[in-house]
Structure formats: C-alpha cells, structure tokens
C-alpha cells in the first residue's frame, strides 16, 4: 500500500514538473506576426459610379415629305446612306406642274414687255402734250404782240377801238388755251398722258412675277432633297403594301412622308435616372458607356441634358418616377447603331489626385474611422477623416499621406501595436497569346 501511494506521488510530481516547464517555455515565446494584405498609398482618382441603362440614338429625326403630288421617277438613296444638305433623294414627275410653269413664264415675259411698251407710249404722249403747250405759248405770244401794237396805234388814233377790242378777245382766248395746255401736261404726268401708265403695267408685271415664282417653286419641289446633312434612316413603304418600299413609278401625294433622316453622324445615349438618384447628377459629369452589343469597348461622354420633369417609369409594375438624361458621346464609332442598348456609368464623383483606401481597410469606432498604418512591421491604429464611399474604395480627406503602407483588409483581432507581415503578392497572370 505504501509502495502504491509513493508511485502515485512520483507521477503527480512528474506531471506538475512537465506542466511547469511548458508554462515557462510558452511564456518565453513572442507572439507570431499576423500575415495581412497591405497597400502602399499613392495618389489616384476616386470615382463613384451611378449605373443606369440607356439607348443609343441619333440626336433627332427629320421626316422628308413629298411637297407635290405625282409619280416617282426614281429614288436615289437607300436606308443607311450618308447624304449632304441639298442632295437629291428622289424625283417626282407631274406634267401639270410643268405646263403651268411654262404658261406663267410666258405671262411674266409678256408683262415685262408691256412695261417697256408703256414707258415708250407714255414718253410719246408726254412729247405731244409738251408740243401742245409750246404751240399755245406761241399763239399767246403772237396775240399779245398784236394787241400791244394795236393798242399803241389806238393811242395815236390810227386804228378803231373795235379792232383793239377784238385783239384783246383773241389774247384772252390764247391765254386760256395756254393755261389749259399747261394743266393737261401736269395731269398727264399723273394719269399717263391718256395711255396705260407705267405704274399699272409694272403692277401687272409684279403680279405675273409672283405667280411665275410660285410655279417655278412647284417645279423645284418635284426634286426631293435632303434638308441637311445626315443619314437616311428609312425609305417609306407603299401606302397599300407596308412590306414593299416605294420605287420608281409609284404615285405619291403632297405631304406624304418619303424618308426619315438623322441629322449629322453623331450619336447620343438617353438614360432613365431614378428620381432618388438624380440629385447626384449634374450637367458636365463624365460618363462611361459600355454594352453587350459592343463588348470590350468603352465610349466616353458627358451628361448634356437633364429633363426638367420626372416621368412615370416605363415598367408598369413600378411606382417610381424617372428623369430622362441625355449623354453626349465624345465619339461615335462605326459599330454604334441607332436603337442599341447600352450600360451607362455616370461618374457622380470624380476626384483626381486623391488618397483612396479599400473599404475593408477602414474600421469604425462609433462615428470615427480608423486604418492600421504599418511601420517597421508594426501596425498602428490611426484615425482618418473619411469622405465618400464607393463600391470598393473610400476617399480619405485627411489622416494619410502618399507613400504610407496600410493593412488593406479587415482583421477583427488586430490590435494597435501588433506585429504584422505582408502576405505575398499574387503572381501576375500570363499575358494572353496573340
């Protein structure tokens, strides 16, 4: 019994010694450094993207109608053609318009000739009236000479008074005739000297000119032209067959749409921005446009127009309202087509030369934000002033400078002053074969 008790005591002492040695050994070990992802701060751009869906389209569409009725002689363009301002798109034949134009031209030519004839006639009549005045003036002068001579003889009693009285009557008559000739010359200048006046003929010529210009314009309308440079979008179909486009010989009526055109060669993108997001959108903000229809391509643009009115969503199941936002593209590559769907990223925040850290690197303590800054293998907790938060990064307004290294991941157990070691960087991926 004593032997057994002694053995138990020996075993207990040995176990206690082993435990004591383990405790001493563990107490002398230094805690292992935590392996963490790190990031060295460098100035970069900070962006916050507002993703939206959009549609590629031309800025506007023009309709080109027929301005006169008739039959198409031919169509000179097809959908997709680029045309310049004034270029012929189609020609319409209407013989009645041509006949009317010929007649109005002849009427105008005749009216112009009548003006010339009226000027000649008026000048001739004027000469006749002036000749009449000259004749009456000569008669008046002669009557006055005779009267004066006989009046002198009467004073000398060399002639009878009756003769002088007769001379006086002739002088008075000559004066009346001269005055009448003068008045007729004056009135003739106003009335055209008894002929069709030049003013009347000129008024008739002006009227004929207006009618002729209208007729010539109708002839010009038989040539359908592009109102400005752009791209032909569509060629109209026959009114009786929607599947058959217009072609030579088809009848058209005035006002009938023949073509639709998109002015210019550029494109825009129209996007519907949710009414809750529009507060962050401003004219001039940069936009990146991508799409499944043009994979691997990014087209830069800017917000050009923000509609002043919010409209109900096109989705019948949604009660939200949307604001039509127009994006002007910096370029319009050939692969873009009117009506394509596009993905739009509006850069509502776009700051160059900013201090940016990963969202996972920021820890919160109440309203305060912190990051761990690594120096000489030790992580030190540092307060920062955080700005806007993006999808993956946070803008740092103060507290960090370029060149410092931080812990770039969330490590809940990491304490201020803890030793850390950077995790090895991922191996760069091999370049794709070319």
C-alpha positions in Angstrom: 0.0 0.0 0.0 2.8 2.4 0.8 4.6 1.5 -2.4 1.4 2.3 -4.4 1.0 5.6 -2.7 4.6 6.5 -3.3 4.3 5.8 -7.0 1.2 8.0 -7.3 3.1 10.9 -5.7 6.0 10.4 -8.0 3.7 10.5 -11.1 1.9 13.6 -9.8 5.2 15.4 -9.2 6.4 14.5 -12.7 3.2 15.8 -14.3 3.5 19.0 -12.4 7.1 19.4 -13.5 6.1 18.9 -17.1 3.3 21.5 -16.8 5.6 24.0 -15.2 8.3 23.6 -17.9 5.5 24.0 -20.6 4.3 27.2 -18.9 7.8 28.6 -18.6 8.5 27.7 -22.2 5.3 29.2 -23.5 5.8 32.4 -21.5 9.2 33.0 -23.1 7.8 32.8 -26.7 7.0 36.0 -28.6 3.6 36.2 -30.4 3.8 35.3 -34.1 3.4 38.3 -36.6 0.0 38.3 -38.3 0.1 37.9 -42.1 -2.0 40.6 -43.7 -2.7 42.2 -47.1 -1.0 45.5 -47.4 -1.3 48.6 -49.7 1.1 51.4 -50.2 -0.8 54.7 -50.6 -0.4 56.6 -53.9 -2.3 59.5 -55.3 -5.1 58.2 -57.7 -8.5 59.1 -58.9 -11.6 58.5 -56.8 -14.9 57.8 -58.6 -18.4 56.9 -57.6 -20.5 55.4 -60.4 -24.2 55.6 -60.9 -25.1 52.7 -63.1 -28.1 53.1 -65.5 -29.5 51.5 -68.6 -29.6 53.6 -71.8 -30.4 53.5 -75.5 -28.1 54.7 -78.3 -29.8 57.0 -80.8 -29.3 60.0 -83.0 -30.0 63.4 -81.5 -33.1 63.9 -83.7 -35.0 62.5 -86.6 -36.3 64.5 -89.6 -39.1 63.5 -91.9 -38.8 64.4 -95.6 -42.2 64.6 -97.2 -43.3 65.0 -100.8 -44.2 68.7 -101.4 -46.1 68.0 -104.6 -48.2 65.1 -106.0 -47.1 63.0 -108.9 -45.2 59.8 -109.8 -41.7 58.9 -108.6 -39.2 58.9 -111.5 -36.7 57.3 -109.2 -35.2 57.1 -105.7 -31.6 57.9 -105.4 -30.8 56.7 -101.9 -31.4 53.8 -99.5 -31.5 53.4 -95.7 -28.1 53.9 -94.2 -26.7 56.2 -96.8 -24.9 59.4 -95.7 -26.2 62.4 -97.6 -25.2 66.1 -97.8 -27.5 69.1 -97.5 -29.4 69.7 -100.8 -28.6 66.2 -102.2 -31.3 64.7 -104.4 -33.2 61.9 -102.6 -35.9 61.3 -105.2 -37.6 62.9 -108.2 -41.3 63.3 -108.9 -42.9 63.8 -112.3 -46.1 65.9 -112.7 -46.8 67.2 -116.2 -49.5 69.7 -115.0 -46.9 71.5 -112.9 -44.5 71.7 -115.8 -47.3 73.0 -118.1 -48.4 75.6 -115.6 -44.8 76.8 -115.1 -44.4 77.2 -118.8 -47.6 79.3 -119.0 -46.7 81.5 -116.1 -43.3 82.2 -117.5 -44.8 83.3 -120.8 -47.3 85.6 -118.9 -44.4 87.1 -116.9 -42.4 87.7 -120.1 -45.4 89.4 -121.7 -46.0 91.6 -118.6 -42.4 92.7 -118.6 -42.7 93.6 -122.3 -45.8 95.6 -121.5 -43.9 97.7 -119.0 -41.4 98.6 -121.7 -44.2 99.4 -124.2 -46.0 101.6 -121.6 -42.8 103.6 -121.0 -42.5 104.3 -124.7 -46.2 105.2 -125.1 -46.0 107.4 -122.1 -42.9 109.2 -123.4 -44.6 109.8 -126.8 -47.7 111.2 -125.1 -45.6 113.4 -123.0 -43.9 114.8 -126.0 -47.3 115.5 -127.6 -48.6 117.3 -124.5 -45.4 119.4 -124.4 -45.8 120.2 -128.1 -49.3 121.4 -127.4 -48.1 123.7 -124.6 -45.4 125.1 -126.9 -47.9 125.8 -129.6 -50.3 127.5 -127.3 -47.5 129.6 -125.9 -46.5 130.7 -129.4 -50.2 131.7 -130.1 -50.3 133.6 -126.8 -47.2 135.5 -127.6 -48.4 136.4 -131.0 -51.8 137.5 -129.7 -50.1 139.7 -127.1 -47.8 141.2 -129.7 -50.8 142.1 -132.0 -52.7 143.5 -129.0 -49.8 145.6 -127.8 -49.2 147.0 -131.4 -52.9 147.9 -132.0 -53.2 149.4 -128.5 -50.3 151.8 -129.4 -52.0 152.7 -132.7 -55.2 153.4 -130.8 -53.4 156.0 -128.7 -52.4 157.8 -131.9 -56.0 157.5 -133.2 -54.7 155.5 -136.1 -57.0 152.5 -135.6 -60.5 151.9 -134.5 -61.2 150.8 -130.9 -63.2 147.9 -132.1 -60.0 146.4 -133.6 -58.3 146.7 -130.3 -61.2 145.1 -128.5 -61.1 142.2 -131.0 -57.4 141.8 -130.4 -58.0 141.8 -126.6 -60.5 139.0 -127.0 -58.1 136.9 -129.1 -55.4 137.5 -126.4 -57.7 136.3 -123.6 -58.6 133.2 -125.7 -54.9 132.4 -126.3 -54.2 132.8 -122.6 -57.0 130.3 -121.7 -55.7 127.8 -124.3 -52.2 128.1 -123.0 -53.3 127.6 -119.4 -55.4 124.5 -120.4 -52.4 123.0 -122.2 -50.2 123.6 -119.1 -52.8 121.9 -116.9 -53.2 118.9 -119.3 -49.4 118.5 -119.2 -49.4 118.4 -115.4 -52.4 116.0 -115.2 -50.8 113.8 -117.9 -47.8 113.2 -115.8 -50.1 111.7 -113.2 -52.5 109.8 -115.4 -50.1 108.5 -118.0 -51.0 111.1 -120.6 -54.2 109.2 -121.6 -52.3 105.9 -122.0 -51.9 102.8 -119.8 -49.5 104.1 -117.2 -46.1 102.5 -116.5 -47.2 102.1 -112.8 -50.2 100.0 -114.0 -48.0 97.9 -116.3 -45.4 97.4 -113.6 -48.0 96.3 -111.1 -49.3 93.7 -113.6 -45.7 92.6 -114.2 -45.1 92.2 -110.4 -48.2 90.1 -110.1 -47.1 87.9 -113.0 -43.6 87.6 -111.4 -45.1 86.3 -108.2 -47.2 83.7 -110.0 -44.2 82.6 -112.0 -42.0 82.2 -109.0 -44.7 80.1 -107.3 -44.9 77.9 -110.5 -41.1 77.6 -110.6 -41.1 76.6 -106.9 -43.6 73.9 -107.6 -41.2 72.6 -110.3 -38.4 72.7 -107.8 -40.4 70.7 -105.4 -40.5 67.8 -107.8 -36.9 67.3 -106.7 -36.9 65.9 -103.2 -33.7 66.9 -101.4 -32.1 66.4 -98.0 -32.8 69.4 -95.8 -29.4 68.9 -94.1 -26.5 66.5 -93.9 -27.2 63.2 -92.2 -28.0 59.6 -92.5 -31.1 58.2 -94.3 -32.9 56.2 -91.6 -35.9 54.8 -93.6 -37.5 54.8 -97.1 -41.3 54.9 -96.8 -43.3 51.9 -97.9 -46.2 51.9 -100.3 -49.5 53.1 -98.8 -51.2 49.9 -100.0 -48.4 47.5 -99.1 -46.4 48.1 -95.9 -43.8 45.4 -96.9 -43.0 47.0 -100.2 -40.8 50.1 -100.2 -41.5 53.0 -102.6 -40.0 52.6 -106.0 -40.0 54.3 -109.4 -43.4 54.7 -110.9 -45.3 54.8 -107.6 -47.8 57.6 -107.1 -47.2 60.0 -104.1 -49.3 62.8 -102.7 -48.3 66.2 -101.3 -47.4 65.8 -97.6 -46.7 62.1 -97.8 -43.6 61.1 -95.9 -41.0 59.6 -98.2 -37.9 59.4 -96.0 -36.7 59.8 -92.4 -33.3 61.2 -91.7 -31.0 61.6 -88.7 -29.1 64.9 -88.9 -25.3 64.6 -88.6 -23.2 61.5 -87.9 -23.1 61.6 -84.1 -25.0 59.6 -81.5 -26.3 60.3 -78.0 -27.4 58.0 -75.3 -30.6 58.6 -73.4 -30.9 57.0 -70.0 -33.7 57.0 -67.4 -32.3 58.0 -64.0 -34.3 57.1 -60.9 -35.8 60.2 -59.2 -33.9 59.2 -56.0 -30.5 59.3 -57.8 -31.0 62.4 -59.9 -29.9 64.7 -57.0 -26.3 63.4 -57.6 -26.4 64.0 -61.4 -25.2 67.3 -62.9 -24.6 68.5 -66.5 -21.0 68.0 -67.5 -20.3 64.9 -65.4 -18.2 62.3 -67.1 -19.9 59.1 -68.3 -18.6 55.7 -69.4 -20.8 53.9 -71.9 -20.4 50.1 -72.5 -22.7 47.5 -73.9 -23.2 43.8 -74.6 -23.6 44.7 -78.3 -20.0 46.1 -78.3 -18.1 44.0 -75.7 -14.7 45.3 -74.6 -15.4 48.8 -75.8 -15.9 51.9 -73.6 -17.1 55.2 -75.0 -16.5 58.3 -73.0 -19.2 61.0 -72.8 -20.7 63.7 -70.7 -24.1 64.5 -69.2 -25.6 67.0 -71.7 -29.2 67.5 -70.7 -31.3 66.7 -67.6 -35.0 66.8 -68.2 -36.9 69.2 -66.0 -39.8 66.8 -65.4 -39.8 63.4 -63.8 -41.9 60.8 -65.6 -43.5 57.6 -64.5 -41.4 54.6 -65.1 -41.9 52.6 -68.3 -42.2 49.5 -66.0 -45.9 49.2 -65.3 -45.2 47.3 -62.1 -43.1 50.2 -60.7 -44.4 53.3 -58.9 -41.1 55.1 -59.1 -40.5 58.0 -61.4 -37.5 58.6 -63.7 -35.8 61.6 -65.2 -34.7 61.4 -68.8 -31.0 62.2 -69.0 -29.2 62.8 -72.3 -25.5 61.9 -72.7 -23.4 63.4 -75.5 -20.7 61.0 -76.7 -17.2 62.2 -77.3 -17.0 59.9 -80.3 -19.4 57.9 -82.5 -17.6 54.7 -83.6 -18.9 52.9 -86.7 -20.1 49.9 -84.7 -22.8 52.1 -83.0 -26.3 51.7 -84.4 -29.5 53.6 -83.7 -31.6 51.7 -81.0 -28.7 49.7 -79.4 -29.0 49.1 -75.7 -26.1 50.4 -73.6 -24.9 50.3 -70.0 -24.2 53.8 -68.6 -21.9 54.6 -65.6 -22.4 58.3 -64.6 -19.4 59.4 -62.5 -21.3 61.3 -59.9 -18.0 61.8 -58.0 -14.7 62.1 -60.0 -11.7 63.4 -58.0 -8.2 63.3 -59.4 -5.0 63.0 -57.2 -6.9 61.6 -54.2 -6.0 59.4 -51.2 -8.1 56.3 -51.6 -8.1 53.1 -49.4 -10.0 49.8 -49.8 -13.3 49.8 -47.9 -12.1 46.7 -46.0 -9.2 48.7 -44.6 -11.5 51.0 -42.7 -12.7 50.2 -39.2 -15.3 52.0 -37.3 -15.5 53.0 -33.6 -18.7 55.0 -33.2 -18.6 57.9 -35.6 -14.8 57.7 -36.0 -12.9 55.9 -38.8 -9.5 54.2 -38.4 -7.0 52.4 -40.5 -3.9 50.4 -39.4 -0.6 52.0 -40.7 2.4 49.7 -40.9 5.8 50.9 -40.0 8.8 48.7 -39.3 6.5 45.6 -39.2 4.1 47.1 -36.6 0.5 48.0 -37.2 -0.5 51.3 -35.6 -4.2 52.3 -35.4 -4.7 55.8 -36.8 -7.8 57.9 -37.1 -8.7 59.3 -40.5 -11.3 61.6 -41.9 -13.3 59.6 -44.4 -15.1 61.1 -47.3 -17.5 59.5 -49.8 -17.6 55.7 -50.0 -17.6 54.0 -53.4 -18.3 50.4 -54.3 -14.9 49.2 -53.2 -12.9 52.2 -52.0 -13.2 55.1 -49.6 -12.0 58.6 -50.1 -9.7 59.8 -47.3 -9.8 63.6 -46.7 -7.1 63.6 -44.0 -5.0 61.3 -41.8 -2.9 59.6 -44.5 -0.3 60.7 -46.9 1.1 59.1 -50.1 3.8 56.6 -49.5 2.5 55.2 -46.3 1.6 51.5 -46.1 -1.7 50.3 -44.5 -3.4 47.0 -43.7 -5.7 46.6 -46.7 -8.1 44.0 -45.3 -10.4 43.6 -42.4 -8.7 41.8 -39.4 -11.1 41.9 -36.4 -8.5 40.6 -34.0 -5.8 43.0 -35.0 -4.7 45.3 -32.2 -2.8 48.6 -32.1 1.0 47.8 -31.9 0.6 44.2 -33.3 3.4 42.9 -35.4 2.3 42.1 -39.0 4.0 40.7 -42.1 2.7 41.3 -45.6 1.2 38.5 -47.5 3.0 37.7 -50.7 1.6 39.4 -53.8 -0.3 37.3 -56.2 1.7 36.1 -59.2 0.9 38.2 -62.3 -1.3 36.4 -64.7 0.3 35.3 -68.0 -0.4 37.6 -71.0 -2.9 36.2 -73.4 -1.5 34.7 -76.6 -1.6 37.0 -79.6 
